[in-house]
Amino acid sequence: MLTAFLSLALALGLAGAGAQTPPRAGAAKQLAAVRGEVVKISSPAKGMLSITVRPARDYAEVTVLARDNDLVGSGVGREGGTDLLGLLTDDPHDDETITAAELSEGDVISVIYDPQAQNRVLEIYVH
């Protein structure tokens, strides 16, 4: 029984050895994220921002590249409300939309970025 199984496995392996595997259409992206305090913001080129984030504890600082008009989302809900969807209350903060250019040193943010594309920012959230 074992020899029959090994023979079958060997035959299948040899039959597939000549077949070419098709190349992938696109390799999967490996993204990275960091949450921490903004320690430096500079402008390396017109319309671009270089944002340095210092994470908590023993992690190294990360510098990411963002456009100055990238929208910044809210990373956490507002305090004092049980209305999860914002349908029952009229919160003045609901209409606030800020861009990366409006971030300041000392802000606590979370950033999702692509390390294979020069640390290009994909999403920014302020806390």
N, C-alpha and C positions, 0 to 999 in steps of 0.2 A: 504494500500500500504506500509506504513512504517513498519507494523508488518510483512508483507511478506518479506521485505528486511532484517529486523533484524533476522528473522527465518533462512533465507538463509545464512546470514553472520555467525550466530551461528553454523549452520550445517556444513559449510565449515571449520570453526575454529575447531570444534570438530573432524572432519574427518582428519584434518592435524595434530592434537595434538599427535597422536600416531606415526606419521612418524618421523624417525630420520633424522636430517639434516646431510649431509655428511661433514666431516671435510675438511677444506681448505687444498689444497695441500701445500701452503706456504703463510705465512702471508706477507702482503705488507710491504716493507721496508720503513722506514721513514728516509730519509737522511737529513743532515744539511749542511749548507754552511757558510763560513766566508770570508770576504775580509778585508785585513788590512796589517799592516807592520810586517815583521818578526822581533821579538825582541830577540829570543833565539833559538839556534839550538844545540842539544846535541845528543849523540849516546848512547842509553840505552843498545844496544846489537849490535853484529857484523852484519853489513848490514842493520841496522835500524836507523832511525833518529826521534827524538822527536822535532817537530817544534812548537814553541809558536808564535801565531799571535795575535797582538793587533788591534782589529777593531777600527774604528773611533767612536768618541763620548762616550756615556755612557755604552757601552757593555763590558762584561767581556772578558778577554783574553781567548783564546782557544788553547789547546795543542793537536796536532794531531800526529799520528804515521805513518811514511812513510818509504818505502824502499829507500835505497840510490840510487838505479838505476831506480826509478820511473821517467818517462819522464815528463817534464814540458812544457806545451803548452803556446802559446802566447795569452794573454787575449784580446788584442786589436790590430787593424790594425796599420801598420806603417804610420807615417805622410808623407805628401807630394806626395801622389800618388792617382790617380783616377782609377787605374787599380785594380779592386776589386779581381780578380782571380789570379793576378800575372802572367798572360800569356804574357803581352806585355812588361814588364820591367824585367831587370835582377838585382834583389835586392840581395846584398851579404848576407843579413840577412835571406834569405829563407832557406839556408842550415844549419842554426844554430839549434842545438838540445841540450838542456841542461837537466841534471838530477837533482833530489832533492838534491843530494850531492853538487851541484854547487851553490845552493842558498846561499845568504849571509844575515846577519843581516841588516835591513834597506830596503830590497826588499819589494815591494808591490805585494802581491799575492792574489789570490782567491783559496779557497780549498773547494772541495765537499768531505764530509766524512760521515762515518757511525757511529753514536753515540752508536749504540747497539753492535758494534764490536770494542770496546776500541778506538773509534775515529780514526779508520783506514782510511787513505786517499784513495779516489777513483780517484780523478782528481786534478791536480794542474795547475794553470795558473799564469804567471807572467805578470805584467802590466808595 
